[in-house]
Amino acid sequence: MSPRAVLIGPPGAGKSTVGRLLAGRLGTAFRDTDADVEAVAGKPVSDIFVEDGEERFRELEAEAVRRALAEHDGVLALGGGAVLSEETRELLAGHPVVYLEVGLSQAVQRVGLASARPLLVLNPRSRLKKLMDERRPVYEGLATVVVTTDDREPGEVADEIAKGLRP
């Protein structure tokens, strides 16, 4: 079993929004590994970071990705930092990985600087830029498809991905 598409990208790229739409277009299920982590931990991601630390969150995240890649045959959205795990990067080999590319200004608008994103607490705009700059080469290296989301409606992005995935 293998996902039809695995969506990666930074916060604000539209992984969850586009993923749900893409799953609908493909007639398959949608799964988000952040939701899986929250279900296992019994609390929101932001609480896991505060109460248990980023290291524990990353452990839960890596396990959620491993499980989802083995069990899910629909559209899978990974948390923005999931690709930081070497094991996750290795597991993604051979899967259709779609990097949703987004510029800083669009990501800031979508994420909202007052949101409960744990890695964006202090100086969120600067922190988001740093995360995006650090992770971009990883996203690009893993991607089998790159789709820019700036100034586009989520449905348009989902349509482009769906067309690219059809045999």
Phi, psi and omega per residue, in radians:
M1 nan 2.465 -3.113
S2 -2.627 2.470 3.100
P3 -1.066 2.593 3.051
R4 -1.207 -0.581 3.114
A5 -2.739 2.461 3.049
V6 -2.029 2.079 -3.103
L7 -1.667 2.239 3.089
I8 -2.229 2.806 3.099
G9 2.676 3.005 -3.099
P10 -1.306 2.967 3.028
P11 -0.976 2.386 3.119
G12 1.560 -0.010 3.135
A13 -1.285 -0.447 3.136
G14 1.830 0.372 -3.071
K15 -0.993 -0.826 -3.114
S16 -1.260 -0.788 -3.117
T17 -1.122 -0.910 -3.138
V18 -1.147 -0.676 -3.131
G19 -1.030 -0.765 3.114
R20 -1.103 -0.766 3.132
L21 -1.136 -0.754 3.128
L22 -1.073 -0.775 3.115
A23 -1.020 -0.737 3.097
G24 -1.068 -0.753 -3.133
R25 -1.163 -0.571 -3.132
L26 -1.560 -0.105 -3.131
G27 1.169 0.696 -3.104
T28 -2.378 3.112 -3.103
A29 -1.517 2.722 3.071
F30 -1.941 2.484 3.096
R31 -2.468 2.418 -3.131
D32 -2.127 2.147 -3.074
T33 -1.181 -0.455 3.048
D34 -1.113 -0.692 3.086
A35 -1.135 -0.654 3.093
D36 -1.093 -0.757 3.125
V37 -1.076 -0.789 3.136
E38 -1.078 -0.674 3.136
A39 -1.140 -0.742 3.135
V40 -1.181 -0.770 -3.080
A41 -1.378 -0.376 -3.115
G42 1.288 0.391 3.122
K43 -2.792 2.816 -3.139
P44 -1.131 2.712 3.124
V45 -0.924 -0.770 -3.110
S46 -1.060 -0.628 3.102
D47 -1.233 -0.622 3.107
I48 -1.068 -0.795 3.124
F49 -1.027 -0.816 -3.072
V50 -1.228 -0.815 -3.017
E51 -1.492 -0.596 -3.024
D52 -2.009 -0.312 3.123
G53 1.666 2.777 -3.124
E54 -1.114 -0.656 -3.124
E55 -1.014 -0.791 3.125
R56 -1.133 -0.725 3.099
F57 -1.027 -0.791 -3.107
R58 -1.107 -0.603 3.068
E59 -1.116 -0.843 3.120
L60 -1.079 -0.692 -3.122
E61 -1.134 -0.800 -3.136
A62 -1.052 -0.717 3.102
E63 -1.154 -0.713 3.126
A64 -1.097 -0.720 3.121
V65 -1.151 -0.801 3.136
R66 -0.994 -0.828 -3.125
R67 -1.126 -0.805 -3.088
A68 -1.130 -0.706 3.125
L69 -1.120 -0.532 -3.141
A70 -1.446 -0.518 -2.990
E71 -1.844 -0.430 -2.931
H72 -1.805 2.275 -3.134
D73 -1.963 0.262 3.122
G74 -1.826 -2.440 3.111
V75 -1.692 2.282 -3.077
L76 -2.121 2.217 3.062
A77 -1.858 2.245 3.101
L78 -1.735 2.604 3.016
G79 -1.049 2.657 -3.048
G80 -0.957 -0.585 -3.101
G81 -1.695 0.036 -3.098
A82 -1.029 -0.543 -3.096
V83 -1.269 -0.096 3.106
L84 -1.239 -0.382 3.134
S85 -1.377 2.182 3.114
E86 -1.042 -0.706 3.121
E87 -1.054 -0.758 3.129
T88 -1.097 -0.763 3.121
R89 -1.026 -0.734 3.120
E90 -1.143 -0.714 -3.137
L91 -1.152 -0.479 -3.112
L92 -1.316 -0.283 3.131
A93 -1.003 2.302 3.114
G94 1.557 -0.149 3.102
H95 -1.669 2.667 3.041
P96 -1.308 1.787 -3.061
V97 -1.821 2.129 -3.120
V98 -1.908 2.041 3.089
Y99 -1.572 2.025 3.051
L100 -1.545 1.831 -3.083
E101 -1.519 2.362 3.137
V102 -2.488 2.499 3.080
G103 -1.409 2.833 -3.083
L104 -1.017 -0.816 -3.065
S105 -1.114 -0.691 3.103
Q106 -1.192 -0.732 3.135
A107 -1.070 -0.740 3.134
V108 -1.077 -0.768 3.124
Q109 -1.080 -0.737 -3.066
R110 -1.301 -0.697 -3.102
V111 -1.311 -0.689 -3.057
G112 1.354 2.191 -3.035
L113 -1.311 -0.152 3.127
A114 -1.802 0.249 -3.070
S115 -1.345 2.990 -3.105
A116 -1.625 0.715 3.098
R117 -1.467 2.012 -2.973
P118 -1.045 -0.580 -3.101
L119 -1.476 0.006 -3.081
L120 -2.036 0.430 -3.032
V121 -1.200 -0.923 -3.105
L122 -1.694 2.229 -3.115
N123 0.819 1.169 -2.989
P124 -1.010 -0.709 -3.112
R125 -1.124 -0.800 3.135
S126 -1.123 -0.727 -3.125
R127 -1.153 -0.733 3.126
L128 -1.102 -0.748 3.114
K129 -1.049 -0.776 3.140
K130 -1.081 -0.787 3.116
L131 -1.053 -0.796 -3.114
M132 -1.108 -0.768 -3.141
D133 -1.117 -0.731 -3.119
E134 -1.193 -0.668 -3.019
R135 -1.552 -0.367 -3.061
R136 -0.880 -0.847 -3.140
P137 -1.080 -0.577 3.119
V138 -1.198 -0.833 3.109
Y139 -1.001 -0.832 -3.108
E140 -1.106 -0.666 -3.137
G141 -1.194 -0.516 -3.123
L142 -1.525 -0.425 -2.979
A143 -1.234 2.368 2.929
T144 -1.650 -0.343 3.110
V145 -2.477 2.398 3.040
V146 -2.070 2.233 3.131
V147 -2.224 2.177 3.104
T148 -1.426 2.349 -3.084
T149 -1.879 -0.143 -3.111
D150 -1.006 2.343 3.070
D151 0.961 0.563 3.117
R152 -2.251 2.575 3.063
E153 -1.316 2.539 3.137
P154 -0.963 -0.652 3.131
G155 -1.110 -0.652 3.101
E156 -1.125 -0.726 3.116
V157 -1.133 -0.794 3.124
A158 -1.059 -0.715 3.112
D159 -1.068 -0.767 -3.139
E160 -1.077 -0.758 -3.133
I161 -1.144 -0.812 -3.119
A162 -1.013 -0.750 3.118
K163 -1.107 -0.687 -3.132
G164 -1.235 -0.404 -3.104
L165 -1.540 -0.375 -3.086
R166 -1.188 2.399 -3.140
P167 -1.169 nan nan
